[in-house]
Amino acid sequence: MLFLIQCMHRLLTGPLTIERIQVPIADLPIALKGTRLTQLSDFHFDGLHLSEKLLAQAIAASNAAQPDLVTLTGDFVTDEPDAIYNLVPWLQKLESRYGTYAVLGNHDNRYRRSRSIVTRALNDNGIQVLWNQIAYPLGPNFALVGLADFWSSEFDPAPVMTQLEHTIPRIVLSHNPDSAASLQRWRIDLQLSGHTHGGQIALPGIGPLSLPLARIYKRMPKSIKRVMPVMRSYFGTVRHWEWVQGLYSTANHPLYVNRGLGTYPPGRLFCPPEVTVITLL
């Protein structure tokens, strides 16, 4: 059965894509114009949801971009946190001028011991995990903010964001794109998120099916929803299905949602995994 599921994922996942975006940043120091970041997300590395072949391709693609920074936006594992020990040797191969920074996702915080295990494994292997913290890898005039996962009881951006002067450009890493709705009161030059897997199923000319299906699901009677636990779980992944993949302009800041690398049954269809290459202007 495990072999059949693995074959299904590999068949439907499709080839890795490299998405390239350019983001203008107000007040960006001249020396930082042209700064390049890569974003990888949603590994779900447990021997089922992401193959070593695809992971190797993603790391090679990130390295080929010669990034100044590598950003990882959560869900390194799926269930058992000990799977992180199989992933970190791969992540050590990521190359950048100023380091690799990460935030955790809901799966990395699933059990009481998950957060500490995943955080320690990443930190011990040179990947700095930001949990309601600010880093300055590019110097004092540019901030990188990493927030606690949106579903965590510790998601509280106010004490973090209020530490920053409004004149300081900043990028925010937050696994769940729903958090963008909570961040509108602060300056954010770019938010990087994952979590949605791009909706996993899309159709040519239509795009991700998650948004129209979510609208239909919300109108269903509760009696029908109760007998559809799989759909209830799927549509509970995020509230804002309109922010499922790609670059969006929310009320006060740009939001980019990476489609991630891992997947779930029934797999991906016309929704390939991605590595994002971001150039700051």
Phi, psi and omega per residue, in radians:
M1 nan -0.786 3.127
L2 -1.025 -0.735 3.139
F3 -1.084 -0.723 -3.133
L4 -1.127 -0.712 3.121
I5 -1.125 -0.747 3.109
Q6 -1.069 -0.730 3.121
C7 -1.114 -0.687 3.121
M8 -1.063 -0.801 3.134
H9 -1.059 -0.799 -3.084
R10 -1.159 -0.588 -3.132
L11 -1.230 -0.753 -3.020
L12 -1.581 -0.358 -3.046
T13 -1.104 -0.749 -3.134
G14 1.464 2.996 -3.069
P15 -1.295 2.658 3.073
L16 -1.085 2.441 3.034
T17 -2.051 2.645 3.075
I18 -1.914 1.979 3.114
E19 -1.707 2.287 -3.117
R20 -2.066 2.204 3.104
I21 -2.287 2.688 3.054
Q22 -2.093 2.317 -3.052
V23 -2.222 2.019 3.057
P24 -1.266 2.389 -3.115
I25 -2.121 2.080 3.094
A26 -1.114 2.423 3.092
D27 1.139 0.311 3.118
L28 -1.190 2.180 3.118
P29 -0.949 2.503 -3.115
I30 -0.930 -0.690 -3.091
A31 -1.139 -0.332 -3.100
L32 -1.757 -0.075 3.098
K33 -1.160 2.311 -3.042
G34 1.606 0.000 3.079
T35 -0.999 2.385 -3.068
R36 -2.050 2.289 3.065
L37 -2.101 2.662 2.909
T38 -2.077 2.611 3.112
Q39 -2.203 2.243 3.003
L40 -2.173 2.552 -3.024
S41 -2.623 2.797 2.950
D42 0.874 1.139 -3.138
F43 -1.265 -0.777 -3.089
H44 0.830 0.913 -2.985
F45 -1.540 1.746 -3.136
D46 -2.481 0.325 3.137
G47 1.486 0.001 -3.102
L48 -2.196 -0.833 -2.971
H49 -1.585 -0.150 3.107
L50 -2.640 2.181 -3.135
S51 -1.427 2.693 3.077
E52 -1.104 -0.582 3.135
K53 -1.094 -0.830 3.136
L54 -1.172 -0.686 3.105
L55 -1.070 -0.758 3.115
A56 -1.094 -0.678 3.113
Q57 -1.129 -0.713 -3.135
A58 -1.138 -0.738 3.126
I59 -1.151 -0.716 3.110
A60 -1.107 -0.676 3.136
A61 -1.156 -0.718 3.105
S62 -1.111 -0.792 -3.140
N63 -1.113 -0.649 -3.132
A64 -1.120 -0.463 3.118
A65 -1.315 -0.184 -3.125
Q66 0.872 1.036 -3.042
P67 -1.294 2.665 2.960
D68 -1.338 -0.626 3.112
L69 -2.373 2.546 2.960
V70 -1.947 2.299 3.108
T71 -2.073 2.379 -3.121
L72 -2.149 2.124 -2.961
T73 -1.921 0.755 2.822
G74 1.629 3.034 -3.016
D75 1.004 1.108 3.087
F76 -1.304 -0.579 3.132
V77 -2.092 3.035 3.104
T78 -1.884 -0.991 -3.132
D79 -2.113 -1.464 -3.079
E80 -1.211 2.192 -3.080
P81 -1.168 -0.365 -3.123
D82 -1.103 -0.262 3.080
A83 -1.087 -0.331 3.138
I84 -1.080 -0.491 -3.104
Y85 -1.210 -0.393 3.047
N86 -1.453 -0.377 -3.102
L87 -1.519 -0.670 -3.003
V88 -1.068 -0.558 3.060
P89 -1.062 -0.550 3.073
W90 -1.250 -0.780 -3.087
L91 -1.163 -0.426 3.065
Q92 -1.082 -0.346 -3.114
K93 -1.417 -0.148 3.112
L94 -1.192 2.359 -3.073
E95 -2.036 2.449 3.066
S96 -2.847 2.860 -3.132
R97 -1.298 -0.653 -2.983
Y98 -2.151 0.245 2.979
G99 1.928 3.061 3.140
T100 -2.077 2.258 -3.097
Y101 -2.166 2.575 -3.014
A102 -2.478 2.698 2.866
V103 -2.157 2.828 -3.120
L104 -1.667 2.698 3.078
G105 -1.880 -3.114 -3.096
N106 -1.107 -0.583 3.122
H107 -1.253 -0.474 3.094
D108 -1.328 -0.129 -3.102
N109 -2.142 0.381 -2.937
R110 -1.250 -0.748 -3.141
Y111 -1.962 2.912 -3.066
R112 -1.004 -0.619 -3.085
R113 -1.627 -0.106 -3.002
S114 -1.077 -0.880 -3.047
R115 -1.013 -0.799 -3.082
S116 -1.164 -0.686 -3.120
I117 -1.175 -0.842 -3.108
V118 -1.157 -0.746 -3.136
T119 -1.087 -0.827 -3.109
R120 -1.108 -0.741 -3.132
A121 -1.094 -0.729 3.127
L122 -1.200 -0.848 -3.125
N123 -1.062 -0.707 -3.122
D124 -1.180 -0.270 -3.141
N125 -1.957 0.454 2.982
G126 1.449 0.191 3.116
I127 -1.891 2.013 -3.041
Q128 -1.476 2.075 3.113
V129 -1.567 2.233 3.106
L130 -1.857 2.090 3.127
W131 -2.187 1.680 -3.005
N132 0.979 0.860 -3.100
Q133 -2.382 2.804 3.110
I134 -2.097 2.375 3.064
A135 -2.179 2.765 -3.128
Y136 -2.265 1.064 -3.079
P137 -1.164 -0.390 -3.132
L138 -1.761 0.144 -3.136
G139 1.967 3.004 -2.999
P140 -1.222 -0.190 -3.086
N141 -1.731 0.266 3.097
F142 -2.676 2.187 -3.045
A143 -1.887 2.493 2.999
L144 -2.018 2.033 -3.057
V145 -1.882 2.266 3.060
G146 -2.060 2.170 -3.065
L147 -1.795 2.710 2.978
A148 -1.065 2.704 3.136
D149 -1.038 2.498 -3.064
F150 -1.022 -0.573 3.138
W151 -1.485 -0.063 3.132
S152 -1.378 2.612 3.063
S153 -1.165 -0.233 -3.115
E154 -1.703 0.111 3.037
F155 -1.226 1.894 -3.098
D156 -2.693 1.482 -3.007
P157 -1.221 -0.390 -3.025
A158 -0.974 -0.905 -3.125
P159 -1.083 -0.413 3.139
V160 -1.449 -0.909 -3.040
M161 -1.158 -0.566 -3.117
T162 -1.271 -0.139 3.045
Q163 -1.292 -0.312 -3.015
L164 -1.705 2.340 2.975
E165 -1.160 2.524 -3.075
H166 -1.076 -0.420 -3.089
T167 -1.367 -0.179 -3.089
I168 -1.496 2.080 3.038
P169 -1.102 2.611 -3.112
R170 -2.700 2.586 2.977
I171 -1.973 2.393 -3.141
V172 -1.952 2.260 3.022
L173 -1.764 2.130 -3.141
S174 -2.609 2.046 -2.980
H175 -0.943 -0.848 -3.023
N176 -1.641 2.132 -3.119
P177 -1.130 -0.334 3.071
D178 -0.983 -0.444 -3.119
S179 -1.104 -0.358 -3.137
A180 -1.015 -0.584 3.138
A181 -1.164 -0.444 -3.135
S182 -1.548 -0.101 -3.004
L183 -1.919 0.154 -3.002
Q184 -1.154 -0.398 -3.046
R185 -1.385 -0.190 -3.099
W186 -1.966 2.737 3.025
R187 -1.198 2.210 3.023
I188 -2.435 2.070 -3.083
D189 -1.430 -0.428 3.057
L190 -2.905 2.301 2.998
Q191 -1.919 2.304 3.092
L192 -1.937 2.178 -3.110
S193 -2.384 3.020 3.077
G194 -2.470 -2.137 2.920
H195 1.389 -0.673 -2.989
T196 -1.518 -0.263 -3.020
H197 0.997 0.443 3.138
G198 1.224 0.162 -3.044
G199 1.561 -0.274 3.093
Q200 1.222 -0.603 -3.122
I201 -2.172 2.157 3.107
A202 -2.386 2.790 3.106
L203 -2.175 2.438 3.116
P204 -0.991 2.319 -3.139
G205 1.434 -0.221 -3.131
I206 -2.009 -0.729 -3.105
G207 1.606 -2.873 -3.105
P208 -1.025 2.367 -3.137
L209 -1.456 -0.149 -3.023
S210 -1.083 -0.690 -3.081
L211 -1.189 -0.922 3.117
P212 -1.109 -0.623 3.115
L213 -1.190 -0.623 3.100
A214 -1.127 -0.664 3.107
R215 -1.115 -0.721 3.115
I216 -1.145 -0.759 -3.104
Y217 -1.078 -0.688 -3.114
K218 -1.111 -0.464 -3.121
R219 -1.512 -0.146 -3.123
M220 -1.205 2.542 3.042
P221 -1.083 2.612 -3.120
K222 -1.067 -0.533 -3.133
S223 -1.121 -0.576 3.098
I224 -1.354 -0.704 -3.141
K225 -1.045 -0.620 -3.088
R226 -1.112 -0.469 -3.136
V227 -1.690 0.228 3.134
M228 -2.258 1.077 -3.046
P229 -1.084 -0.546 3.140
V230 -1.148 -0.777 3.121
M231 -1.175 -0.645 3.105
R232 -1.064 -0.732 3.110
S233 -1.151 -0.749 -3.107
Y234 -1.109 -0.877 -3.062
F235 -1.359 -0.156 3.012
G236 -1.500 -0.014 -3.108
T237 -1.056 -0.790 3.075
V238 -2.498 2.810 3.038
R239 -1.576 -0.695 -3.068
H240 -1.644 1.372 3.116
W241 -1.200 -0.233 3.067
E242 -1.230 -0.197 3.091
W243 -1.920 0.966 -2.971
V244 -1.585 -0.540 3.107
Q245 -2.870 2.515 3.067
G246 1.689 -2.876 -3.039
L247 -1.743 2.263 3.138
Y248 -2.232 2.660 3.018
S249 -1.874 1.702 3.081
T250 -1.365 -3.066 -2.988
A251 -0.935 -0.734 -3.047
N252 -2.205 -0.059 -3.107
H253 -2.778 2.684 3.062
P254 -1.260 2.494 3.108
L255 -2.218 2.238 3.045
Y256 -2.025 2.228 -3.125
V257 -1.968 1.951 -3.137
N258 -1.368 2.418 -3.109
R259 -1.280 -0.182 3.097
G260 1.377 3.079 -3.127
L261 -1.913 -0.646 -3.115
G262 -1.443 3.110 -3.103
T263 -2.710 3.080 3.103
Y264 -2.379 2.807 2.961
P265 -0.997 2.451 0.115
P266 -1.526 0.340 3.135
G267 1.590 -3.009 -3.128
R268 -1.754 2.566 3.043
L269 -2.438 2.016 -3.071
F270 0.940 0.599 -3.140
C271 -2.475 1.236 -2.974
P272 -1.212 2.664 3.017
P273 -1.126 2.763 -3.048
E274 -2.502 2.721 2.823
V275 -2.038 2.296 -3.113
T276 -1.799 2.331 3.050
V277 -1.974 2.084 -3.010
I278 -2.043 2.212 3.071
T279 -1.957 2.235 -3.133
L280 -1.577 2.326 -3.096
L281 -2.023 nan nan
